[in-house]
Amino acid sequence: MSTSGVVEAVVTDSVTLMVPVLWAAAGEAVGEEAGVLNIGIEGVMLLGAFAAAAGVRATGSLWNGWFLSIPLGIVAGVVLWFLYVYRSCNQIVTGILFNLFALGVTTALYERYLTGAGTVTTVPNLHVPGLGSIPGLGPALFDQTPFFYLAVLGCALLYYLLWRSWFGLSLRATGERPDVSAAAGLSVLRLRFVAVVVACVFAALGGATLTVISTGGFTIDMTSGQGFIALAIVILGRWNPLWIILGAWIFGLADALQFQLVTIGSLASVPHDAWLAFPYVITILVVVWARGARYPASTGLPYEPVRRRRGLVAQLFRT
């Protein structure tokens, strides 16, 4: 393959490979802006990937499998909100335990229900007439899987929600000073409930995308740390969903390079494990470079109302 062909393949593959982590990182930005650090994002992605594979196996449709991850993301969001926010559990420890729980559950269910070869199917790329034929960037940006365009649209909607709406202003206020927000009449528990559920739904869609852009199948621990990479991308993107697109592309580029660099003769002697680690090394370097980023002041800290006179349901659905 010529040098230009290798470059075009790397750029095209990088856009495809960025999509799962883009979904997860965009949703995580919403949760962190509201003051919740969801370390359990890796587990949510894994559950979403499993739900998609189960849906594909049951219905034969990649789209049905992808949409099936949404209710699972909602359930995961409710559970994590209850632990993170309502019960004020340590968010880091709880998130790690949730990741282990998701790994154990998906492994057990995979061994029981999803072993064996299934039908290999893929969603055809969406070709934009005219633009898709542009040399270089055309195939990379305008001849892509539909999930890429949906992810970019989702990022645009989240940007508007966070930075151009009163709801976003209220949400970000709870991430900075929840006590002041509560004094101003905002329901911190309710706003964080919405934020965590949205974050988990996007993470589950990211895991589902990881399944459907490949073969529609599931493998044990198939996310391979992409949830943690999403956490790093949020920092790189400064919690702005539009900048997060660029951060996700950097990871996708590093992921694509590991497949293309092994084809270069002078690099053939490099151990395969080194190439597998390459995207994660790049991510670490990017986080070090972005060390000036500042989390919202209350991210990861428990919120303790002065008194809880009403029950859980009342605090969520009543004023």
Rosetta blueprint (number, residue, H / E / L):
1 M L
2 S L
3 T H
4 S H
5 G H
6 V H
7 V H
8 E H
9 A H
10 V H
11 V H
12 T H
13 D H
14 S H
15 V H
16 T H
17 L H
18 M H
19 V H
20 P H
21 V H
22 L H
23 W H
24 A H
25 A H
26 A H
27 G H
28 E H
29 A H
30 V H
31 G H
32 E H
33 E H
34 A L
35 G L
36 V L
37 L L
38 N L
39 I L
40 G L
41 I H
42 E H
43 G H
44 V H
45 M H
46 L H
47 L H
48 G H
49 A H
50 F H
51 A H
52 A H
53 A H
54 A H
55 G H
56 V H
57 R H
58 A H
59 T H
60 G L
61 S L
62 L H
63 W H
64 N H
65 G H
66 W H
67 F H
68 L H
69 S H
70 I H
71 P H
72 L H
73 G H
74 I H
75 V H
76 A H
77 G H
78 V H
79 V H
80 L H
81 W H
82 F H
83 L H
84 Y H
85 V H
86 Y H
87 R L
88 S L
89 C L
90 N L
91 Q H
92 I H
93 V H
94 T H
95 G H
96 I H
97 L H
98 F H
99 N H
100 L H
101 F H
102 A H
103 L H
104 G H
105 V H
106 T H
107 T H
108 A H
109 L H
110 Y H
111 E H
112 R H
113 Y H
114 L H
115 T L
116 G L
117 A L
118 G L
119 T L
120 V L
121 T L
122 T L
123 V L
124 P L
125 N L
126 L E
127 H E
128 V L
129 P L
130 G L
131 L H
132 G H
133 S H
134 I L
135 P L
136 G L
137 L H
138 G H
139 P H
140 A H
141 L H
142 F H
143 D E
144 Q E
145 T L
146 P H
147 F H
148 F H
149 Y H
150 L H
151 A H
152 V H
153 L H
154 G H
155 C H
156 A H
157 L H
158 L H
159 Y H
160 Y H
161 L H
162 L H
163 W H
164 R L
165 S L
166 W H
167 F H
168 G H
169 L H
170 S H
171 L H
172 R H
173 A H
174 T H
175 G H
176 E H
177 R L
178 P H
179 D H
180 V H
181 S H
182 A H
183 A H
184 A L
185 G L
186 L L
187 S L
188 V H
189 L H
190 R H
191 L H
192 R H
193 F H
194 V H
195 A H
196 V H
197 V H
198 V H
199 A H
200 C H
201 V H
202 F H
203 A H
204 A H
205 L H
206 G H
207 G H
208 A H
209 T H
210 L H
211 T H
212 V H
213 I L
214 S L
215 T L
216 G L
217 G L
218 F L
219 T L
220 I L
221 D L
222 M L
223 T L
224 S L
225 G L
226 Q H
227 G H
228 F H
229 I H
230 A H
231 L H
232 A H
233 I H
234 V H
235 I H
236 L H
237 G L
238 R L
239 W L
240 N L
241 P H
242 L H
243 W H
244 I H
245 I H
246 L H
247 G H
248 A H
249 W H
250 I H
251 F H
252 G H
253 L H
254 A H
255 D H
256 A H
257 L H
258 Q H
259 F H
260 Q H
261 L H
262 V H
263 T H
264 I L
265 G H
266 S H
267 L H
268 A L
269 S L
270 V L
271 P L
272 H H
273 D H
274 A H
275 W H
276 L H
277 A H
278 F H
279 P H
280 Y H
281 V H
282 I H
283 T H
284 I H
285 L H
286 V H
287 V H
288 V H
289 W H
290 A L
291 R L
292 G L
293 A L
294 R L
295 Y L
296 P L
297 A L
298 S L
299 T L
300 G L
301 L L
302 P L
303 Y L
304 E L
305 P L
306 V L
307 R L
308 R L
309 R L
310 R L
311 G L
312 L H
313 V H
314 A H
315 Q H
316 L H
317 F H
318 R L
319 T L
